[in-house]
Amino acid sequence: MRLSAFLVTLFLFTTLFSPSEVPMPSPEQATRAALDQFNDAFNRHDADRLAQFLTDDTVFEDTSPAPDGRRVEGKAAVVEFWRAWFARNSDARFDAEDTIVSGNRATVLWTYHKMRNGQPWHIRGVDVFTVRDGKVAAKLAYVKG
């Protein structure tokens, strides 16, 4: 009986929804979804989960050292960078002020919050992202001040 119920369900689904009618997300929707997942893992300080949302050849450009920052290349190196950063900044969080998406590119305006010398502290900045196949291929960070 289970098999016949499955076959009826399969028949109804394939009859009602042809492959051409199933809506596909736009490039902008796919980029925004990838960033939402990345940022959620980031703010949870979960480097292993973050790794799921990075391409193998991902690139991260840090804001320091001045003037040009440090470039970290490859998923393993980027994940290790974030793992160490999360350990040093356990109270840190990023709040997105605005996200501007165009195709597979996005600019995120953010505020970074943490405690410094026992006092609340923050800095504002911008990340420029490139997303490929639903994963972050590049995150280039810039700060004010």
Buried (B, 14 or more C-beta within 10 A) or exposed (E): EEEEEEEEEEEEEEEEEEEEEEEEEEBBEBBBEBBEBBBEBBEEBBBEBBBEBBBEEBBBBBBEEEEEBEEBEBBEBBBBBBBEBBEEEEEBBBEBEEBEBEEBBBBBBBEBBBEEEEEEEEBEBBBBBBBBEBBBBBBBBEBEE
